[in-house]
Amino acid sequence: SSALHVLAVAAQMAGDLDEARELMSERMELARELGSYLGISSEACNLSMVERQLGNVDRAEELARESLEIARRREDEWMYPYTLSSLAAIAVERGDHERAATLIGAAESMMEAQNAAWPPDERPHYEQTVARLSEAMGGEFERVRGAGRMLTSSEAVCAALYSGNSSGWNA
């Protein structure tokens, strides 16, 4: 399972998104067979990033939500910022900038609280989300991002799962 993950991330970082999708899907299936909710959650989040890059925004959102729901049930706060960042990138694709800025602010706050840094495969997506939001929202981005940073992890997860969907953000 770990070897599949490394190969999948390497393929994704090299731009071979079809190979990454295949390997990530295989790892998710293996995790399901083994009953590894951690494996399902982490690979669903990774696969969400790939599906978004391939233009499959609905599938990307479905995977990110599955990842976040599993993490919430497991109380896996380490996983939260990654799924929130994925959902923020999806919201940017949908033009829902307020939702995206709120979620990215919450994800940043969680990363800081964990004394963590975005890993090399995640950082470019996070930076692209921030850049696109800054360009689209101007000065309003910092205000909304700041509001997201003030959310508790529980509030952010609930907002991500229950307030936002394909029809928009209900802040």
Phi and psi in radians as a Rosetta constraint file:
Dihedral C 1 N 2 CA 2 C 2 CIRCULARHARMONIC -1.131 0.35
Dihedral N 2 CA 2 C 2 N 3 CIRCULARHARMONIC -0.669 0.35
Dihedral C 2 N 3 CA 3 C 3 CIRCULARHARMONIC -1.111 0.35
Dihedral N 3 CA 3 C 3 N 4 CIRCULARHARMONIC -0.720 0.35
Dihedral C 3 N 4 CA 4 C 4 CIRCULARHARMONIC -1.061 0.35
Dihedral N 4 CA 4 C 4 N 5 CIRCULARHARMONIC -0.726 0.35
Dihedral C 4 N 5 CA 5 C 5 CIRCULARHARMONIC -1.068 0.35
Dihedral N 5 CA 5 C 5 N 6 CIRCULARHARMONIC -0.835 0.35
Dihedral C 5 N 6 CA 6 C 6 CIRCULARHARMONIC -1.091 0.35
Dihedral N 6 CA 6 C 6 N 7 CIRCULARHARMONIC -0.774 0.35
Dihedral C 6 N 7 CA 7 C 7 CIRCULARHARMONIC -1.096 0.35
Dihedral N 7 CA 7 C 7 N 8 CIRCULARHARMONIC -0.718 0.35
Dihedral C 7 N 8 CA 8 C 8 CIRCULARHARMONIC -1.130 0.35
Dihedral N 8 CA 8 C 8 N 9 CIRCULARHARMONIC -0.795 0.35
Dihedral C 8 N 9 CA 9 C 9 CIRCULARHARMONIC -1.146 0.35
Dihedral N 9 CA 9 C 9 N 10 CIRCULARHARMONIC -0.701 0.35
Dihedral C 9 N 10 CA 10 C 10 CIRCULARHARMONIC -1.070 0.35
Dihedral N 10 CA 10 C 10 N 11 CIRCULARHARMONIC -0.749 0.35
Dihedral C 10 N 11 CA 11 C 11 CIRCULARHARMONIC -1.108 0.35
Dihedral N 11 CA 11 C 11 N 12 CIRCULARHARMONIC -0.745 0.35
Dihedral C 11 N 12 CA 12 C 12 CIRCULARHARMONIC -1.101 0.35
Dihedral N 12 CA 12 C 12 N 13 CIRCULARHARMONIC -0.784 0.35
Dihedral C 12 N 13 CA 13 C 13 CIRCULARHARMONIC -1.175 0.35
Dihedral N 13 CA 13 C 13 N 14 CIRCULARHARMONIC -0.491 0.35
Dihedral C 13 N 14 CA 14 C 14 CIRCULARHARMONIC -1.434 0.35
Dihedral N 14 CA 14 C 14 N 15 CIRCULARHARMONIC -0.101 0.35
Dihedral C 14 N 15 CA 15 C 15 CIRCULARHARMONIC 1.585 0.35
Dihedral N 15 CA 15 C 15 N 16 CIRCULARHARMONIC 0.076 0.35
Dihedral C 15 N 16 CA 16 C 16 CIRCULARHARMONIC -1.559 0.35
Dihedral N 16 CA 16 C 16 N 17 CIRCULARHARMONIC 1.353 0.35
Dihedral C 16 N 17 CA 17 C 17 CIRCULARHARMONIC -1.197 0.35
Dihedral N 17 CA 17 C 17 N 18 CIRCULARHARMONIC -0.569 0.35
Dihedral C 17 N 18 CA 18 C 18 CIRCULARHARMONIC -1.153 0.35
Dihedral N 18 CA 18 C 18 N 19 CIRCULARHARMONIC -0.748 0.35
Dihedral C 18 N 19 CA 19 C 19 CIRCULARHARMONIC -1.129 0.35
Dihedral N 19 CA 19 C 19 N 20 CIRCULARHARMONIC -0.746 0.35
Dihedral C 19 N 20 CA 20 C 20 CIRCULARHARMONIC -1.041 0.35
Dihedral N 20 CA 20 C 20 N 21 CIRCULARHARMONIC -0.781 0.35
Dihedral C 20 N 21 CA 21 C 21 CIRCULARHARMONIC -1.035 0.35
Dihedral N 21 CA 21 C 21 N 22 CIRCULARHARMONIC -0.811 0.35
Dihedral C 21 N 22 CA 22 C 22 CIRCULARHARMONIC -1.070 0.35
Dihedral N 22 CA 22 C 22 N 23 CIRCULARHARMONIC -0.825 0.35
Dihedral C 22 N 23 CA 23 C 23 CIRCULARHARMONIC -1.183 0.35
Dihedral N 23 CA 23 C 23 N 24 CIRCULARHARMONIC -0.718 0.35
Dihedral C 23 N 24 CA 24 C 24 CIRCULARHARMONIC -1.151 0.35
Dihedral N 24 CA 24 C 24 N 25 CIRCULARHARMONIC -0.698 0.35
Dihedral C 24 N 25 CA 25 C 25 CIRCULARHARMONIC -1.109 0.35
Dihedral N 25 CA 25 C 25 N 26 CIRCULARHARMONIC -0.715 0.35
Dihedral C 25 N 26 CA 26 C 26 CIRCULARHARMONIC -1.102 0.35
Dihedral N 26 CA 26 C 26 N 27 CIRCULARHARMONIC -0.746 0.35
Dihedral C 26 N 27 CA 27 C 27 CIRCULARHARMONIC -1.148 0.35
Dihedral N 27 CA 27 C 27 N 28 CIRCULARHARMONIC -0.693 0.35
Dihedral C 27 N 28 CA 28 C 28 CIRCULARHARMONIC -1.087 0.35
Dihedral N 28 CA 28 C 28 N 29 CIRCULARHARMONIC -0.747 0.35
Dihedral C 28 N 29 CA 29 C 29 CIRCULARHARMONIC -1.093 0.35
Dihedral N 29 CA 29 C 29 N 30 CIRCULARHARMONIC -0.736 0.35
Dihedral C 29 N 30 CA 30 C 30 CIRCULARHARMONIC -1.094 0.35
Dihedral N 30 CA 30 C 30 N 31 CIRCULARHARMONIC -0.747 0.35
Dihedral C 30 N 31 CA 31 C 31 CIRCULARHARMONIC -1.094 0.35
Dihedral N 31 CA 31 C 31 N 32 CIRCULARHARMONIC -0.683 0.35
Dihedral C 31 N 32 CA 32 C 32 CIRCULARHARMONIC -1.107 0.35
Dihedral N 32 CA 32 C 32 N 33 CIRCULARHARMONIC -0.784 0.35
Dihedral C 32 N 33 CA 33 C 33 CIRCULARHARMONIC -1.055 0.35
Dihedral N 33 CA 33 C 33 N 34 CIRCULARHARMONIC -0.642 0.35
Dihedral C 33 N 34 CA 34 C 34 CIRCULARHARMONIC -1.489 0.35
Dihedral N 34 CA 34 C 34 N 35 CIRCULARHARMONIC -0.130 0.35
Dihedral C 34 N 35 CA 35 C 35 CIRCULARHARMONIC 1.239 0.35
Dihedral N 35 CA 35 C 35 N 36 CIRCULARHARMONIC 0.472 0.35
Dihedral C 35 N 36 CA 36 C 36 CIRCULARHARMONIC -1.574 0.35
Dihedral N 36 CA 36 C 36 N 37 CIRCULARHARMONIC 1.673 0.35
Dihedral C 36 N 37 CA 37 C 37 CIRCULARHARMONIC -1.160 0.35
Dihedral N 37 CA 37 C 37 N 38 CIRCULARHARMONIC -0.582 0.35
Dihedral C 37 N 38 CA 38 C 38 CIRCULARHARMONIC -1.075 0.35
Dihedral N 38 CA 38 C 38 N 39 CIRCULARHARMONIC -0.790 0.35
Dihedral C 38 N 39 CA 39 C 39 CIRCULARHARMONIC -1.092 0.35
Dihedral N 39 CA 39 C 39 N 40 CIRCULARHARMONIC -0.736 0.35
Dihedral C 39 N 40 CA 40 C 40 CIRCULARHARMONIC -1.097 0.35
Dihedral N 40 CA 40 C 40 N 41 CIRCULARHARMONIC -0.839 0.35
Dihedral C 40 N 41 CA 41 C 41 CIRCULARHARMONIC -1.082 0.35
Dihedral N 41 CA 41 C 41 N 42 CIRCULARHARMONIC -0.833 0.35
Dihedral C 41 N 42 CA 42 C 42 CIRCULARHARMONIC -1.188 0.35
Dihedral N 42 CA 42 C 42 N 43 CIRCULARHARMONIC -0.702 0.35
Dihedral C 42 N 43 CA 43 C 43 CIRCULARHARMONIC -1.323 0.35
Dihedral N 43 CA 43 C 43 N 44 CIRCULARHARMONIC -0.536 0.35
Dihedral C 43 N 44 CA 44 C 44 CIRCULARHARMONIC -1.088 0.35
Dihedral N 44 CA 44 C 44 N 45 CIRCULARHARMONIC -0.683 0.35
Dihedral C 44 N 45 CA 45 C 45 CIRCULARHARMONIC -1.146 0.35
Dihedral N 45 CA 45 C 45 N 46 CIRCULARHARMONIC -0.782 0.35
Dihedral C 45 N 46 CA 46 C 46 CIRCULARHARMONIC -1.096 0.35
Dihedral N 46 CA 46 C 46 N 47 CIRCULARHARMONIC -0.785 0.35
Dihedral C 46 N 47 CA 47 C 47 CIRCULARHARMONIC -1.143 0.35
Dihedral N 47 CA 47 C 47 N 48 CIRCULARHARMONIC -0.571 0.35
Dihedral C 47 N 48 CA 48 C 48 CIRCULARHARMONIC -1.010 0.35
Dihedral N 48 CA 48 C 48 N 49 CIRCULARHARMONIC -0.754 0.35
Dihedral C 48 N 49 CA 49 C 49 CIRCULARHARMONIC -1.081 0.35
Dihedral N 49 CA 49 C 49 N 50 CIRCULARHARMONIC -0.734 0.35
Dihedral C 49 N 50 CA 50 C 50 CIRCULARHARMONIC -1.176 0.35
Dihedral N 50 CA 50 C 50 N 51 CIRCULARHARMONIC -0.808 0.35
Dihedral C 50 N 51 CA 51 C 51 CIRCULARHARMONIC -1.063 0.35
Dihedral N 51 CA 51 C 51 N 52 CIRCULARHARMONIC -0.663 0.35
Dihedral C 51 N 52 CA 52 C 52 CIRCULARHARMONIC -1.093 0.35
Dihedral N 52 CA 52 C 52 N 53 CIRCULARHARMONIC -0.764 0.35
Dihedral C 52 N 53 CA 53 C 53 CIRCULARHARMONIC -1.129 0.35
Dihedral N 53 CA 53 C 53 N 54 CIRCULARHARMONIC -0.524 0.35
Dihedral C 53 N 54 CA 54 C 54 CIRCULARHARMONIC -1.415 0.35
Dihedral N 54 CA 54 C 54 N 55 CIRCULARHARMONIC -0.051 0.35
Dihedral C 54 N 55 CA 55 C 55 CIRCULARHARMONIC 1.569 0.35
Dihedral N 55 CA 55 C 55 N 56 CIRCULARHARMONIC 0.146 0.35
Dihedral C 55 N 56 CA 56 C 56 CIRCULARHARMONIC -1.665 0.35
Dihedral N 56 CA 56 C 56 N 57 CIRCULARHARMONIC 1.223 0.35
Dihedral C 56 N 57 CA 57 C 57 CIRCULARHARMONIC -1.134 0.35
Dihedral N 57 CA 57 C 57 N 58 CIRCULARHARMONIC -0.704 0.35
Dihedral C 57 N 58 CA 58 C 58 CIRCULARHARMONIC -1.097 0.35
Dihedral N 58 CA 58 C 58 N 59 CIRCULARHARMONIC -0.781 0.35
Dihedral C 58 N 59 CA 59 C 59 CIRCULARHARMONIC -1.127 0.35
Dihedral N 59 CA 59 C 59 N 60 CIRCULARHARMONIC -0.700 0.35
Dihedral C 59 N 60 CA 60 C 60 CIRCULARHARMONIC -1.053 0.35
Dihedral N 60 CA 60 C 60 N 61 CIRCULARHARMONIC -0.746 0.35
Dihedral C 60 N 61 CA 61 C 61 CIRCULARHARMONIC -1.162 0.35
Dihedral N 61 CA 61 C 61 N 62 CIRCULARHARMONIC -0.734 0.35
Dihedral C 61 N 62 CA 62 C 62 CIRCULARHARMONIC -1.013 0.35
Dihedral N 62 CA 62 C 62 N 63 CIRCULARHARMONIC -0.785 0.35
Dihedral C 62 N 63 CA 63 C 63 CIRCULARHARMONIC -1.179 0.35
Dihedral N 63 CA 63 C 63 N 64 CIRCULARHARMONIC -0.746 0.35
Dihedral C 63 N 64 CA 64 C 64 CIRCULARHARMONIC -1.117 0.35
Dihedral N 64 CA 64 C 64 N 65 CIRCULARHARMONIC -0.704 0.35
Dihedral C 64 N 65 CA 65 C 65 CIRCULARHARMONIC -1.152 0.35
Dihedral N 65 CA 65 C 65 N 66 CIRCULARHARMONIC -0.707 0.35
Dihedral C 65 N 66 CA 66 C 66 CIRCULARHARMONIC -1.063 0.35
Dihedral N 66 CA 66 C 66 N 67 CIRCULARHARMONIC -0.774 0.35
Dihedral C 66 N 67 CA 67 C 67 CIRCULARHARMONIC -1.037 0.35
Dihedral N 67 CA 67 C 67 N 68 CIRCULARHARMONIC -0.827 0.35
Dihedral C 67 N 68 CA 68 C 68 CIRCULARHARMONIC -1.181 0.35
Dihedral N 68 CA 68 C 68 N 69 CIRCULARHARMONIC -0.671 0.35
Dihedral C 68 N 69 CA 69 C 69 CIRCULARHARMONIC -1.115 0.35
Dihedral N 69 CA 69 C 69 N 70 CIRCULARHARMONIC -0.751 0.35
Dihedral C 69 N 70 CA 70 C 70 CIRCULARHARMONIC -1.105 0.35
Dihedral N 70 CA 70 C 70 N 71 CIRCULARHARMONIC -0.800 0.35
Dihedral C 70 N 71 CA 71 C 71 CIRCULARHARMONIC -1.052 0.35
Dihedral N 71 CA 71 C 71 N 72 CIRCULARHARMONIC -0.693 0.35
Dihedral C 71 N 72 CA 72 C 72 CIRCULARHARMONIC -1.113 0.35
Dihedral N 72 CA 72 C 72 N 73 CIRCULARHARMONIC -0.801 0.35
Dihedral C 72 N 73 CA 73 C 73 CIRCULARHARMONIC -1.119 0.35
Dihedral N 73 CA 73 C 73 N 74 CIRCULARHARMONIC -0.604 0.35
Dihedral C 73 N 74 CA 74 C 74 CIRCULARHARMONIC -1.467 0.35
Dihedral N 74 CA 74 C 74 N 75 CIRCULARHARMONIC -0.122 0.35
Dihedral C 74 N 75 CA 75 C 75 CIRCULARHARMONIC 0.973 0.35
Dihedral N 75 CA 75 C 75 N 76 CIRCULARHARMONIC 0.752 0.35
Dihedral C 75 N 76 CA 76 C 76 CIRCULARHARMONIC -1.652 0.35
Dihedral N 76 CA 76 C 76 N 77 CIRCULARHARMONIC 1.384 0.35
Dihedral C 76 N 77 CA 77 C 77 CIRCULARHARMONIC -1.131 0.35
Dihedral N 77 CA 77 C 77 N 78 CIRCULARHARMONIC -0.390 0.35
Dihedral C 77 N 78 CA 78 C 78 CIRCULARHARMONIC -1.074 0.35
Dihedral N 78 CA 78 C 78 N 79 CIRCULARHARMONIC -0.603 0.35
Dihedral C 78 N 79 CA 79 C 79 CIRCULARHARMONIC -1.376 0.35
Dihedral N 79 CA 79 C 79 N 80 CIRCULARHARMONIC -0.421 0.35
Dihedral C 79 N 80 CA 80 C 80 CIRCULARHARMONIC -0.924 0.35
Dihedral N 80 CA 80 C 80 N 81 CIRCULARHARMONIC -0.895 0.35
Dihedral C 80 N 81 CA 81 C 81 CIRCULARHARMONIC -1.090 0.35
Dihedral N 81 CA 81 C 81 N 82 CIRCULARHARMONIC -0.544 0.35
Dihedral C 81 N 82 CA 82 C 82 CIRCULARHARMONIC -1.186 0.35
Dihedral N 82 CA 82 C 82 N 83 CIRCULARHARMONIC -0.747 0.35
Dihedral C 82 N 83 CA 83 C 83 CIRCULARHARMONIC -1.269 0.35
Dihedral N 83 CA 83 C 83 N 84 CIRCULARHARMONIC -0.620 0.35
Dihedral C 83 N 84 CA 84 C 84 CIRCULARHARMONIC -1.136 0.35
Dihedral N 84 CA 84 C 84 N 85 CIRCULARHARMONIC -0.686 0.35
Dihedral C 84 N 85 CA 85 C 85 CIRCULARHARMONIC -1.111 0.35
Dihedral N 85 CA 85 C 85 N 86 CIRCULARHARMONIC -0.701 0.35
Dihedral C 85 N 86 CA 86 C 86 CIRCULARHARMONIC -1.102 0.35
Dihedral N 86 CA 86 C 86 N 87 CIRCULARHARMONIC -0.797 0.35
Dihedral C 86 N 87 CA 87 C 87 CIRCULARHARMONIC -1.140 0.35
Dihedral N 87 CA 87 C 87 N 88 CIRCULARHARMONIC -0.571 0.35
Dihedral C 87 N 88 CA 88 C 88 CIRCULARHARMONIC -1.140 0.35
Dihedral N 88 CA 88 C 88 N 89 CIRCULARHARMONIC -0.763 0.35
Dihedral C 88 N 89 CA 89 C 89 CIRCULARHARMONIC -1.094 0.35
Dihedral N 89 CA 89 C 89 N 90 CIRCULARHARMONIC -0.654 0.35
Dihedral C 89 N 90 CA 90 C 90 CIRCULARHARMONIC -1.158 0.35
Dihedral N 90 CA 90 C 90 N 91 CIRCULARHARMONIC -0.733 0.35
Dihedral C 90 N 91 CA 91 C 91 CIRCULARHARMONIC -1.091 0.35
Dihedral N 91 CA 91 C 91 N 92 CIRCULARHARMONIC -0.638 0.35
Dihedral C 91 N 92 CA 92 C 92 CIRCULARHARMONIC -1.086 0.35
Dihedral N 92 CA 92 C 92 N 93 CIRCULARHARMONIC -0.784 0.35
Dihedral C 92 N 93 CA 93 C 93 CIRCULARHARMONIC -1.018 0.35
Dihedral N 93 CA 93 C 93 N 94 CIRCULARHARMONIC -0.603 0.35
Dihedral C 93 N 94 CA 94 C 94 CIRCULARHARMONIC -1.484 0.35
Dihedral N 94 CA 94 C 94 N 95 CIRCULARHARMONIC -0.079 0.35
Dihedral C 94 N 95 CA 95 C 95 CIRCULARHARMONIC 1.401 0.35
Dihedral N 95 CA 95 C 95 N 96 CIRCULARHARMONIC 0.249 0.35
Dihedral C 95 N 96 CA 96 C 96 CIRCULARHARMONIC -1.662 0.35
Dihedral N 96 CA 96 C 96 N 97 CIRCULARHARMONIC 1.300 0.35
Dihedral C 96 N 97 CA 97 C 97 CIRCULARHARMONIC -1.179 0.35
Dihedral N 97 CA 97 C 97 N 98 CIRCULARHARMONIC -0.644 0.35
Dihedral C 97 N 98 CA 98 C 98 CIRCULARHARMONIC -1.105 0.35
Dihedral N 98 CA 98 C 98 N 99 CIRCULARHARMONIC -0.788 0.35
Dihedral C 98 N 99 CA 99 C 99 CIRCULARHARMONIC -1.061 0.35
Dihedral N 99 CA 99 C 99 N 100 CIRCULARHARMONIC -0.806 0.35
Dihedral C 99 N 100 CA 100 C 100 CIRCULARHARMONIC -1.062 0.35
Dihedral N 100 CA 100 C 100 N 101 CIRCULARHARMONIC -0.796 0.35
Dihedral C 100 N 101 CA 101 C 101 CIRCULARHARMONIC -1.134 0.35
Dihedral N 101 CA 101 C 101 N 102 CIRCULARHARMONIC -0.667 0.35
Dihedral C 101 N 102 CA 102 C 102 CIRCULARHARMONIC -1.118 0.35
Dihedral N 102 CA 102 C 102 N 103 CIRCULARHARMONIC -0.816 0.35
Dihedral C 102 N 103 CA 103 C 103 CIRCULARHARMONIC -1.174 0.35
Dihedral N 103 CA 103 C 103 N 104 CIRCULARHARMONIC -0.679 0.35
Dihedral C 103 N 104 CA 104 C 104 CIRCULARHARMONIC -1.202 0.35
Dihedral N 104 CA 104 C 104 N 105 CIRCULARHARMONIC -0.633 0.35
Dihedral C 104 N 105 CA 105 C 105 CIRCULARHARMONIC -1.089 0.35
Dihedral N 105 CA 105 C 105 N 106 CIRCULARHARMONIC -0.754 0.35
Dihedral C 105 N 106 CA 106 C 106 CIRCULARHARMONIC -1.112 0.35
Dihedral N 106 CA 106 C 106 N 107 CIRCULARHARMONIC -0.745 0.35
Dihedral C 106 N 107 CA 107 C 107 CIRCULARHARMONIC -1.083 0.35
Dihedral N 107 CA 107 C 107 N 108 CIRCULARHARMONIC -0.752 0.35
Dihedral C 107 N 108 CA 108 C 108 CIRCULARHARMONIC -1.066 0.35
Dihedral N 108 CA 108 C 108 N 109 CIRCULARHARMONIC -0.772 0.35
Dihedral C 108 N 109 CA 109 C 109 CIRCULARHARMONIC -1.069 0.35
Dihedral N 109 CA 109 C 109 N 110 CIRCULARHARMONIC -0.710 0.35
Dihedral C 109 N 110 CA 110 C 110 CIRCULARHARMONIC -1.157 0.35
Dihedral N 110 CA 110 C 110 N 111 CIRCULARHARMONIC -0.717 0.35
Dihedral C 110 N 111 CA 111 C 111 CIRCULARHARMONIC -1.080 0.35
Dihedral N 111 CA 111 C 111 N 112 CIRCULARHARMONIC -0.749 0.35
Dihedral C 111 N 112 CA 112 C 112 CIRCULARHARMONIC -1.112 0.35
Dihedral N 112 CA 112 C 112 N 113 CIRCULARHARMONIC -0.742 0.35
Dihedral C 112 N 113 CA 113 C 113 CIRCULARHARMONIC -1.102 0.35
Dihedral N 113 CA 113 C 113 N 114 CIRCULARHARMONIC -0.536 0.35
Dihedral C 113 N 114 CA 114 C 114 CIRCULARHARMONIC -1.530 0.35
Dihedral N 114 CA 114 C 114 N 115 CIRCULARHARMONIC -0.027 0.35
Dihedral C 114 N 115 CA 115 C 115 CIRCULARHARMONIC 0.938 0.35
Dihedral N 115 CA 115 C 115 N 116 CIRCULARHARMONIC 0.774 0.35
Dihedral C 115 N 116 CA 116 C 116 CIRCULARHARMONIC -1.993 0.35
Dihedral N 116 CA 116 C 116 N 117 CIRCULARHARMONIC 2.883 0.35
Dihedral C 116 N 117 CA 117 C 117 CIRCULARHARMONIC -2.240 0.35
Dihedral N 117 CA 117 C 117 N 118 CIRCULARHARMONIC 2.645 0.35
Dihedral C 117 N 118 CA 118 C 118 CIRCULARHARMONIC -1.107 0.35
Dihedral N 118 CA 118 C 118 N 119 CIRCULARHARMONIC 2.256 0.35
Dihedral C 118 N 119 CA 119 C 119 CIRCULARHARMONIC -1.221 0.35
Dihedral N 119 CA 119 C 119 N 120 CIRCULARHARMONIC 2.854 0.35
Dihedral C 119 N 120 CA 120 C 120 CIRCULARHARMONIC -0.985 0.35
Dihedral N 120 CA 120 C 120 N 121 CIRCULARHARMONIC -0.537 0.35
Dihedral C 120 N 121 CA 121 C 121 CIRCULARHARMONIC -1.420 0.35
Dihedral N 121 CA 121 C 121 N 122 CIRCULARHARMONIC -0.338 0.35
Dihedral C 121 N 122 CA 122 C 122 CIRCULARHARMONIC -1.681 0.35
Dihedral N 122 CA 122 C 122 N 123 CIRCULARHARMONIC -0.604 0.35
Dihedral C 122 N 123 CA 123 C 123 CIRCULARHARMONIC -0.955 0.35
Dihedral N 123 CA 123 C 123 N 124 CIRCULARHARMONIC -0.809 0.35
Dihedral C 123 N 124 CA 124 C 124 CIRCULARHARMONIC -1.061 0.35
Dihedral N 124 CA 124 C 124 N 125 CIRCULARHARMONIC -0.592 0.35
Dihedral C 124 N 125 CA 125 C 125 CIRCULARHARMONIC -1.253 0.35
Dihedral N 125 CA 125 C 125 N 126 CIRCULARHARMONIC -0.745 0.35
Dihedral C 125 N 126 CA 126 C 126 CIRCULARHARMONIC -1.043 0.35
Dihedral N 126 CA 126 C 126 N 127 CIRCULARHARMONIC -0.858 0.35
Dihedral C 126 N 127 CA 127 C 127 CIRCULARHARMONIC -1.099 0.35
Dihedral N 127 CA 127 C 127 N 128 CIRCULARHARMONIC -0.669 0.35
Dihedral C 127 N 128 CA 128 C 128 CIRCULARHARMONIC -1.138 0.35
Dihedral N 128 CA 128 C 128 N 129 CIRCULARHARMONIC -0.724 0.35
Dihedral C 128 N 129 CA 129 C 129 CIRCULARHARMONIC -1.060 0.35
Dihedral N 129 CA 129 C 129 N 130 CIRCULARHARMONIC -0.817 0.35
Dihedral C 129 N 130 CA 130 C 130 CIRCULARHARMONIC -1.092 0.35
Dihedral N 130 CA 130 C 130 N 131 CIRCULARHARMONIC -0.779 0.35
Dihedral C 130 N 131 CA 131 C 131 CIRCULARHARMONIC -1.098 0.35
Dihedral N 131 CA 131 C 131 N 132 CIRCULARHARMONIC -0.775 0.35
Dihedral C 131 N 132 CA 132 C 132 CIRCULARHARMONIC -1.145 0.35
Dihedral N 132 CA 132 C 132 N 133 CIRCULARHARMONIC -0.667 0.35
Dihedral C 132 N 133 CA 133 C 133 CIRCULARHARMONIC -1.185 0.35
Dihedral N 133 CA 133 C 133 N 134 CIRCULARHARMONIC -0.756 0.35
Dihedral C 133 N 134 CA 134 C 134 CIRCULARHARMONIC -1.050 0.35
Dihedral N 134 CA 134 C 134 N 135 CIRCULARHARMONIC -0.744 0.35
Dihedral C 134 N 135 CA 135 C 135 CIRCULARHARMONIC -1.178 0.35
Dihedral N 135 CA 135 C 135 N 136 CIRCULARHARMONIC -0.750 0.35
Dihedral C 135 N 136 CA 136 C 136 CIRCULARHARMONIC -1.290 0.35
Dihedral N 136 CA 136 C 136 N 137 CIRCULARHARMONIC -0.599 0.35
Dihedral C 136 N 137 CA 137 C 137 CIRCULARHARMONIC -1.833 0.35
Dihedral N 137 CA 137 C 137 N 138 CIRCULARHARMONIC -0.254 0.35
Dihedral C 137 N 138 CA 138 C 138 CIRCULARHARMONIC 1.054 0.35
Dihedral N 138 CA 138 C 138 N 139 CIRCULARHARMONIC -2.426 0.35
Dihedral C 138 N 139 CA 139 C 139 CIRCULARHARMONIC -1.135 0.35
Dihedral N 139 CA 139 C 139 N 140 CIRCULARHARMONIC -0.395 0.35
Dihedral C 139 N 140 CA 140 C 140 CIRCULARHARMONIC -1.131 0.35
Dihedral N 140 CA 140 C 140 N 141 CIRCULARHARMONIC -0.472 0.35
Dihedral C 140 N 141 CA 141 C 141 CIRCULARHARMONIC -0.987 0.35
Dihedral N 141 CA 141 C 141 N 142 CIRCULARHARMONIC -0.820 0.35
Dihedral C 141 N 142 CA 142 C 142 CIRCULARHARMONIC -1.118 0.35
Dihedral N 142 CA 142 C 142 N 143 CIRCULARHARMONIC -0.629 0.35
Dihedral C 142 N 143 CA 143 C 143 CIRCULARHARMONIC -1.134 0.35
Dihedral N 143 CA 143 C 143 N 144 CIRCULARHARMONIC -0.851 0.35
Dihedral C 143 N 144 CA 144 C 144 CIRCULARHARMONIC -1.212 0.35
Dihedral N 144 CA 144 C 144 N 145 CIRCULARHARMONIC -0.718 0.35
Dihedral C 144 N 145 CA 145 C 145 CIRCULARHARMONIC -1.009 0.35
Dihedral N 145 CA 145 C 145 N 146 CIRCULARHARMONIC -0.768 0.35
Dihedral C 145 N 146 CA 146 C 146 CIRCULARHARMONIC -1.071 0.35
Dihedral N 146 CA 146 C 146 N 147 CIRCULARHARMONIC -0.673 0.35
Dihedral C 146 N 147 CA 147 C 147 CIRCULARHARMONIC -1.106 0.35
Dihedral N 147 CA 147 C 147 N 148 CIRCULARHARMONIC -0.691 0.35
Dihedral C 147 N 148 CA 148 C 148 CIRCULARHARMONIC -1.123 0.35
Dihedral N 148 CA 148 C 148 N 149 CIRCULARHARMONIC -0.639 0.35
Dihedral C 148 N 149 CA 149 C 149 CIRCULARHARMONIC -1.153 0.35
Dihedral N 149 CA 149 C 149 N 150 CIRCULARHARMONIC -0.409 0.35
Dihedral C 149 N 150 CA 150 C 150 CIRCULARHARMONIC -1.441 0.35
Dihedral N 150 CA 150 C 150 N 151 CIRCULARHARMONIC -0.233 0.35
Dihedral C 150 N 151 CA 151 C 151 CIRCULARHARMONIC -1.231 0.35
Dihedral N 151 CA 151 C 151 N 152 CIRCULARHARMONIC 2.499 0.35
Dihedral C 151 N 152 CA 152 C 152 CIRCULARHARMONIC -1.235 0.35
Dihedral N 152 CA 152 C 152 N 153 CIRCULARHARMONIC 2.850 0.35
Dihedral C 152 N 153 CA 153 C 153 CIRCULARHARMONIC -1.059 0.35
Dihedral N 153 CA 153 C 153 N 154 CIRCULARHARMONIC -0.686 0.35
Dihedral C 153 N 154 CA 154 C 154 CIRCULARHARMONIC -1.107 0.35
Dihedral N 154 CA 154 C 154 N 155 CIRCULARHARMONIC -0.768 0.35
Dihedral C 154 N 155 CA 155 C 155 CIRCULARHARMONIC -1.093 0.35
Dihedral N 155 CA 155 C 155 N 156 CIRCULARHARMONIC -0.743 0.35
Dihedral C 155 N 156 CA 156 C 156 CIRCULARHARMONIC -1.132 0.35
Dihedral N 156 CA 156 C 156 N 157 CIRCULARHARMONIC -0.756 0.35
Dihedral C 156 N 157 CA 157 C 157 CIRCULARHARMONIC -1.144 0.35
Dihedral N 157 CA 157 C 157 N 158 CIRCULARHARMONIC -0.783 0.35
Dihedral C 157 N 158 CA 158 C 158 CIRCULARHARMONIC -1.081 0.35
Dihedral N 158 CA 158 C 158 N 159 CIRCULARHARMONIC -0.750 0.35
Dihedral C 158 N 159 CA 159 C 159 CIRCULARHARMONIC -1.085 0.35
Dihedral N 159 CA 159 C 159 N 160 CIRCULARHARMONIC -0.723 0.35
Dihedral C 159 N 160 CA 160 C 160 CIRCULARHARMONIC -1.167 0.35
Dihedral N 160 CA 160 C 160 N 161 CIRCULARHARMONIC -0.686 0.35
Dihedral C 160 N 161 CA 161 C 161 CIRCULARHARMONIC -1.439 0.35
Dihedral N 161 CA 161 C 161 N 162 CIRCULARHARMONIC -0.639 0.35
Dihedral C 161 N 162 CA 162 C 162 CIRCULARHARMONIC -1.984 0.35
Dihedral N 162 CA 162 C 162 N 163 CIRCULARHARMONIC -0.342 0.35
Dihedral C 162 N 163 CA 163 C 163 CIRCULARHARMONIC -1.689 0.35
Dihedral N 163 CA 163 C 163 N 164 CIRCULARHARMONIC -0.446 0.35
Dihedral C 163 N 164 CA 164 C 164 CIRCULARHARMONIC -2.046 0.35
Dihedral N 164 CA 164 C 164 N 165 CIRCULARHARMONIC 2.513 0.35
Dihedral C 164 N 165 CA 165 C 165 CIRCULARHARMONIC -2.767 0.35
Dihedral N 165 CA 165 C 165 N 166 CIRCULARHARMONIC -2.918 0.35
Dihedral C 165 N 166 CA 166 C 166 CIRCULARHARMONIC -1.019 0.35
Dihedral N 166 CA 166 C 166 N 167 CIRCULARHARMONIC -0.404 0.35
Dihedral C 166 N 167 CA 167 C 167 CIRCULARHARMONIC -1.514 0.35
Dihedral N 167 CA 167 C 167 N 168 CIRCULARHARMONIC -0.081 0.35
Dihedral C 167 N 168 CA 168 C 168 CIRCULARHARMONIC 2.185 0.35
Dihedral N 168 CA 168 C 168 N 169 CIRCULARHARMONIC 3.092 0.35
Dihedral C 168 N 169 CA 169 C 169 CIRCULARHARMONIC -1.659 0.35
Dihedral N 169 CA 169 C 169 N 170 CIRCULARHARMONIC 2.341 0.35
Dihedral C 169 N 170 CA 170 C 170 CIRCULARHARMONIC -2.073 0.35
Dihedral N 170 CA 170 C 170 N 171 CIRCULARHARMONIC 1.253 0.35
